[in-house]
Amino acid sequence: MNTKLTKADTRHENSVPFFWPLNVAANMVEAGQDLMERNIQFAFEAQKIDHGLTPEFATPNRIRLDLPTMRLRDFSTAHNPGIATIIDAPHAGHSATIADYQPGQSLVATLLDHGVGHVLVTDWKSATDEMKDYDIDRYLAEMLVCIEELGGKVNLVGLCQGGWLSTMLAARFPDKVNRLVLAGSPIDTNAGDGPIRKMAHTLPLSFYENLVKMGHGRMRGRYMLQGWKNMHPEQHYMKKYFDLYEHIDEPEYLAKTEAFEAWYENPIDLPGRWYLQAIKLLFKENRLARSEFTALGKRLDLKAITCPTYMLAGESDDITTAEQVFAAEELFGTPKDQMVKTLAPGGHIGLFMGSKTLRTQWPEIARWLQL
């Protein structure tokens, strides 16, 4: 007698109540295996994005200059590129790769694609023990070296903290700056009502001095990272991992997450002296906006800046409020008809790497740089 069951017979037999517990058990085992594999994949990916990635530039480049504070990276593609445009990257504890984040989200590539043929980026180095006493003058001097290397006159595109450094250069050496872009740059740090302004005026200078002491003369990037995360704790300590678990099977989501976390979770250290100067003189005493800041032996008068200036601010930027950026309109000596003011949707980081801002605002800025 042939007792072998066909596939149809098996379905029939499994419909008998006697087999129901067996089916449930089998399904639970199968689901348990899948769940275990998902949990393991999540654990490895969470470890990877927190500790296993390093930021990289997305666009081919060469190191034009290797200075103590930075590597000046050259992304130029044209044979006769014309006046150089230096993207003065943020120097606030994260890598300059934010300016060339990933394919499809690159400020460098956007400028190149829209006719700005000579593009360079200040790739700031993480402060070593030997760099702990570097001050703002040191960074200005090395920026000046870069400008001289590129012919003595450049366009400056200042991103965030790179904006106030670029502003200092334009005030100290007006003939060295052809056009100036300020993107999310705090020029008047006392304007608006953002959390950074509140922190600067609420916490005593001794708080920041103690952080530098804990870093043995440096402001450690990991200290700043915890401060940034604590501004939005639900995002960085909970939602980030819930979202990762939910999308663990989606390669496109994982690729985007890894690109961001490679940049975000790898902060750089800052020289303690530079950091405390910025906190005290710029954010507490607002000396740059008041034309009372002294750089390279001379008081900086912002009215000395007369070059065309483009101001770009984020509508929901809670790092640098729009008021802090747009204050340049009244503080600079640039004629009003040579100033452009744009409020873009989105927050702070999106100004530099947000796909929508790169698609809408930055092509306009690229054309403006070529006028």
Secondary structure, DSSP 4 states (H G I P E B T S, - for coil): ---PPPHHHHHHHHTSGGGHHHHHHHHHHHHHHHHHHHHHHHHHHHHHHHHS-----SS--EEEEE-SSEEEEE----SS--S-EEEE---SSS-GGGGEEETTEEHHHHHHHTT---EEEEEEPPP-GGGTT--HHHHHHHHHHHHHHTTS-EEEEEETHHHHHHHHHHHH-GGGEEEEEEES--SSTTSS--HHHHHHHHS-HHHHHHHHHHTTTEE-HHHHHHHHHHHSHHIIIIIHHHHHHHTTT-HHHHHHHHHHHHHHT----EEHHHHHHIIIIIIIS-TTTTT--EETTEE--GGG--S-EEEEEETT-SSS-HHHHHTHHHHS-S-GGGEEEEEESS-TTHHHH-HHHHHHHHHHHHHHHT-
